[in-house]
Amino acid sequence: MDPADDALRTAPQAPPTGLSGQLSAAELNAEFEQFFLAQYASILRALDSATGHHDVAVDATQDAFIKAHTRWALIRTYEAPDTWVRRVAINVSRDRMRSERRRRNREATHDASAQPSTTEQFEADANVRALLDQLPQRQREVARLFYVEDRSVDDIARQLDVSSGTVKSYLAQARDRLRQVRRS
């Protein structure tokens, strides 16, 4: 890609305005359509690669663009509206994948004797939640993804849009904090 094209994509643009200084609904829709056509494939490819689930990526990308369309008058003023759409798509895909994982877990059938009773499982889940709730938000999010959802460091880094080293740092901080909590 030509660097000049990249600079144009992220630089704020001054679209044509009507007499009142505001774009008409038709002009906003036309501008959004151009944005959609220019960005959809790129955002879908990135999300497809990050999630590894094409159907989830398609649905999340479409939902993100729908949200962007409803807020286009504001989002169009952002320096990089495509970054906003990408972040929303990532969040939507994470929510969908979590929901799907929870649904599969509910539907999974296991030998009743090998599983703890419902009361024991509830108490264990409550204890884990109580421990994790004592962590700062980012540490809690990383710890849940790593320990509860069994995500890899690289997967978490992609989802949170941070480096793998940052994820490892948050995990180390979370472990240290949880050790302190358990000792007290």
Rosetta blueprint (number, residue, H / E / L):
1 M L
2 D L
3 P H
4 A H
5 D H
6 D H
7 A H
8 L H
9 R H
10 T H
11 A L
12 P L
13 Q L
14 A L
15 P L
16 P L
17 T L
18 G L
19 L L
20 S L
21 G L
22 Q L
23 L L
24 S L
25 A H
26 A H
27 E H
28 L H
29 N H
30 A H
31 E H
32 F H
33 E H
34 Q H
35 F H
36 F H
37 L H
38 A H
39 Q H
40 Y H
41 A H
42 S H
43 I H
44 L H
45 R H
46 A H
47 L H
48 D H
49 S H
50 A H
51 T H
52 G L
53 H L
54 H H
55 D H
56 V H
57 A H
58 V H
59 D H
60 A H
61 T H
62 Q H
63 D H
64 A H
65 F H
66 I H
67 K H
68 A H
69 H H
70 T H
71 R L
72 W H
73 A H
74 L H
75 I H
76 R L
77 T L
78 Y L
79 E L
80 A L
81 P H
82 D H
83 T H
84 W H
85 V H
86 R H
87 R H
88 V H
89 A H
90 I H
91 N H
92 V H
93 S H
94 R H
95 D H
96 R H
97 M H
98 R H
99 S H
100 E H
101 R H
102 R H
103 R H
104 R H
105 N H
106 R H
107 E H
108 A L
109 T L
110 H L
111 D L
112 A L
113 S L
114 A L
115 Q L
116 P L
117 S L
118 T H
119 T H
120 E H
121 Q H
122 F H
123 E H
124 A H
125 D H
126 A H
127 N H
128 V H
129 R H
130 A H
131 L H
132 L H
133 D L
134 Q L
135 L L
136 P L
137 Q H
138 R H
139 Q H
140 R H
141 E H
142 V H
143 A H
144 R H
145 L H
146 F H
147 Y H
148 V H
149 E L
150 D L
151 R L
152 S L
153 V H
154 D H
155 D H
156 I H
157 A H
158 R H
159 Q H
160 L H
161 D L
162 V L
163 S L
164 S H
165 G H
166 T H
167 V H
168 K H
169 S H
170 Y H
171 L H
172 A H
173 Q H
174 A H
175 R H
176 D H
177 R H
178 L H
179 R H
180 Q H
181 V H
182 R H
183 R H
184 S L
